[in-house]
Amino acid sequence: MKNRILKTLKLFSIFGAIIGVLAISCSKKNKQVINTQDNYQIIPKPNMLKIGKGQFNINSNTKIINLTNSSQNAEYLSEMLGSISGIKIAQNNNFEDQGNITLKISDTIKNEEGYQLSIKHDAITISGKTEKGIFYGIQSLRQLLPAKIEETKNSLNKLIVPSVEISDSPRYTYRGMHLDVGRHFFSVKSIKKYIDLIAMHKMNNFHWHLTEDQGWRIEIKKYPKLTEIGGFRKGTAIGLAGTKNAPYTYDNIPYGGYYTQEEIKEVIAYASERHITVIPEIELPGHSLAALAAYPQFGNTKGPYEVAKRWGIFKETYAPTEETFNFLQDVLTEVMELFPSKYIHIGGDEVLKKEWEESKYAQEVIKREGLKDEHELQSYFIKRIEKFLNSHGRNIIGWDEILEGGLAPNATVMSWRGIEGGIAAAKQKHTVIMTPGTHCYFDYYQVDEESQKNEPITGSKRFTTVKKVYSYEPTPIGLTTEEEKYIIGAQGNVWTEYMPTWDRVEYKVLPRMTALSEVLWSSKENRNWDDFHKRLQHIAKRYDTLGYNYAKHTIIKE
């Protein structure tokens, strides 16, 4: 009897242990499948996100099933996941639903850049109306993965992605970032890093400011002196020289550089793989001192000219001669052969008119063409360039000064001196990209004047915080519903007078670019500063892993 009781107790003990193990196992399993809002810290915020149950495990058995007509996104995704040690993601064009990541085109998605991301325990599906939409779905998937995936070498051998249903599309069609390489020149490697940032933030345009008074940065084969002479200056202004009556002092160290046409092609191809359009800017008729130093015959005074060593605005402009127009058409022909973009940016800003006022030839053109003054001469100049570009199937973008003297027929306006230029252009039924200095100039300080003593110097005391960027509303009040349609988006501008190194560019751009990306992508109703600021802490971990030199203190203080 005693032995029977002992056996019974032993059986109960074993059974209890099994139950306990199962309970712990179930507890662990349940813990894995409980998803909270913390698992979904995506920037820019999707329009619709529904939290699911469970998760999908990415491992060495996972395949990418590509049901599109292009392998570009599949290769990008494979490379992104393949950087993880121990995981090699194969590609397959045959439909296999379970256990894999499927990319496909869907006609049910209405927006050209829209996507749907479905993550279930047994499959991931990324759908887009176009390849571009699928790419943005991949970017959302990327942010659902741990920041550690950004390391080129790490110990991860499995990835767990929380279940979710996302339906998303951008608010604006133009979501851009600008970079001035005229004041300071940056390597192709750095430009690619910039493009990677643009892609991560679901932006779609890179405005490359390639020519300036301080340097001409693009090789033009018909005019080699543009880079041989115009690409280099004899020195650079030191510190805040020239501001607030400070005397100009220079380091007298030769400085320069330029991109060969092969390097330009390399950058464009790299951007294209990330569904980013590269828009070149060739400044005219002002900001042309570097070009005139190389070819003085196209100036009003014939020189002598020298590539500028200081910052600011210069009186030298192109002369409105037939020889000048032929020169610029030759330059733009080579630019168009390199850049497939619909838009060519022609600048048109900060044109001082003194040389035209004093030029006998310029005054003859004003009289011959029946123009009222030098402002209309500038409009005549730009309209001629636009007509040439239009004849080659391209459209121009210009800064809002191109409104002065009459707007070119098909021009798009970038409104930078506030919002008034954008409003005026929209009312004239011209497309508008908003870039007001109040919210979109990332060369300004990121902190108030009291805190600026601890910051890298910049040219003025003006400041734009992350929160202020996030508060920006690109569509101005006062437009009719029809006029609002001409506001196609906005752009962050990065002028590099006081950014001599690439880490300084990153510091100025991040995290303000992050805030602007949500302004341009997410619906107005979906934006909330406190919610964004919480998600900003998560994407900052990704910036840490990627090694970006972002302004960490602005995230904490905001």
Stockholm file with secondary structure:
# STOCKHOLM 1.0

chainA/1-558         MKNRILKTLKLFSIFGAIIGVLAISCSKKNKQVINTQDNYQIIPKPNMLKIGKGQFNINSNTKIINLTNSSQNAEYLSEMLGSISGIKIAQNNNFEDQGNITLKISDTIKNEEGYQLSIKHDAITISGKTEKGIFYGIQSLRQLLPAKIEETKNSLNKLIVPSVEISDSPRYTYRGMHLDVGRHFFSVKSIKKYIDLIAMHKMNNFHWHLTEDQGWRIEIKKYPKLTEIGGFRKGTAIGLAGTKNAPYTYDNIPYGGYYTQEEIKEVIAYASERHITVIPEIELPGHSLAALAAYPQFGNTKGPYEVAKRWGIFKETYAPTEETFNFLQDVLTEVMELFPSKYIHIGGDEVLKKEWEESKYAQEVIKREGLKDEHELQSYFIKRIEKFLNSHGRNIIGWDEILEGGLAPNATVMSWRGIEGGIAAAKQKHTVIMTPGTHCYFDYYQVDEESQKNEPITGSKRFTTVKKVYSYEPTPIGLTTEEEKYIIGAQGNVWTEYMPTWDRVEYKVLPRMTALSEVLWSSKENRNWDDFHKRLQHIAKRYDTLGYNYAKHTIIKE
#=GR chainA/1-558 SS CHHHHHHHHHHHHHHHHHHHHHHHHHHHHHHHHCCCGGGCCCSSCCSEEEEEEEEEEECTTCEEEECSSCSHHHHHHHHHHHTSTTCCCEEECSCCCTTEEEEEECTTCCSTTCEEEEEETTEEEEEESSHHHHHHHHHHHHHHSCGGGGSSSCCCCCEEEEEEEEEECCSCSEEEEEEECSSSCCCHHHHHHHHHHHHHTTCCEEEEECEETTEECBCCTTCTHHHHTTTEESCCBCTTTTSTTCCCCBCCCCEECCBCHHHHHHHHHHHHHTTCEEEEEEEESSSCHHHHHHCGGGBSSCCCCCCCCSCSCCSCCBCCSHHHHHHHHHHHHHHHHHCCCSEEEEECCSCCCHHHHHCHHHHHHHHHTTCCSHHHHHHHHHHHHHHHHHTTTCEEEEEGGGGTTCCCTTCEEEECSSSHHHHHHHHTTCCEEECCHHHHBTTSBSSCGGGGGGSCCCSSSCBCCHHHHHTCCSSCTTCCHHHHTTEEEEEEBCCCTTCCSHHHHHHHHTTHHHHHHHHHHSCGGGCCHHHHHHHHHHHHHHHHHHTCCCCHHHHHHC
#=GC SS_cons         CHHHHHHHHHHHHHHHHHHHHHHHHHHHHHHHHCCCGGGCCCSSCCSEEEEEEEEEEECTTCEEEECSSCSHHHHHHHHHHHTSTTCCCEEECSCCCTTEEEEEECTTCCSTTCEEEEEETTEEEEEESSHHHHHHHHHHHHHHSCGGGGSSSCCCCCEEEEEEEEEECCSCSEEEEEEECSSSCCCHHHHHHHHHHHHHTTCCEEEEECEETTEECBCCTTCTHHHHTTTEESCCBCTTTTSTTCCCCBCCCCEECCBCHHHHHHHHHHHHHTTCEEEEEEEESSSCHHHHHHCGGGBSSCCCCCCCCSCSCCSCCBCCSHHHHHHHHHHHHHHHHHCCCSEEEEECCSCCCHHHHHCHHHHHHHHHTTCCSHHHHHHHHHHHHHHHHHTTTCEEEEEGGGGTTCCCTTCEEEECSSSHHHHHHHHTTCCEEECCHHHHBTTSBSSCGGGGGGSCCCSSSCBCCHHHHHTCCSSCTTCCHHHHTTEEEEEEBCCCTTCCSHHHHHHHHTTHHHHHHHHHHSCGGGCCHHHHHHHHHHHHHHHHHHTCCCCHHHHHHC
//
